[in-house]
Amino acid sequence: MQQRLQGKIKSVSAEAGTVFTEDSSYLFTGFTHCTSFDLSNTDTSNVTNMSKMFNKCFNITEPIYNLKTIYMVV
């Protein structure tokens, strides 16, 4: 995503069928004005790297409860 748009996004809501890639590191980096992430519809079953996924997301006001990471190994 172009850097100039990242700072303007206020919320993220994943649509049904959203699949995160194996390397999802830095996926939402720079979403500085984003206050909420609804990731309940995401499939993270193939993700092996989520490092710094929310890097520089300074304004999150709601817990990210719905990110399913059942098989994540740290």
N, C-alpha and C positions, 0 to 999 in steps of 0.2 A: 504494500500500500504506500502511496506517496506520502512522504513525511509531512507535508503541509496539511493533509487531511487527518492524520492521526490525532493531532491536538484539538480537533474540532468535534470528535465523536463523543457523545454524552452517555450512550449505553450500547451494549452489545447483547443481542438475543439470537441464539443459534436456531436455525430452522431444522425441522425434523429431517433426519438423514445426514446431518453434518458429520463429516469424518475428519478427525485431526490427522495430520501426517505423522510419520514415524518420528521425525525431528520437528517438534513443535516449539522448540526453544525460541524465545524472543517474539512469539506470535503476536502478542498485544503490546509489545514495547513501544513506549512513547504515546500511549493513549492517555495523555496527561489530564484531560477533562472528563474522562469516563468515570461515572459513579457506580455503575452496576453492570454485572455480567450474568446473563441467564444462559448457562451452558448445559441445561438439563437434557437437551436433545442431541448432545454430541456423543460420538463414538470414539473413545480413546483407547480401544483395545489394542491397537498397533503402535501406540506411542511409546518410545523408549527415552525421549529427552524432552522434559518440560522446563529445563533450566531457564531462569529469568523470563518466564512466560509473561509475567505481569510487571516487568522492569519499567520503572518510571511511571507507573500508574499511581500517582500520588493522591487522587481524589476518590478512590473507591470507598463508598459509604455503606455498602451492604456486603455481608459475608458471601463468599462464593461457595454456596453449599452444594450446588448441583453438578459439580465437575466430578464425574465418575472415574476414579483411578484405582480400580480394584487390584490390578496386577502390576502396578508400578513398582519398580525396584530402584532403591536409592543407593 
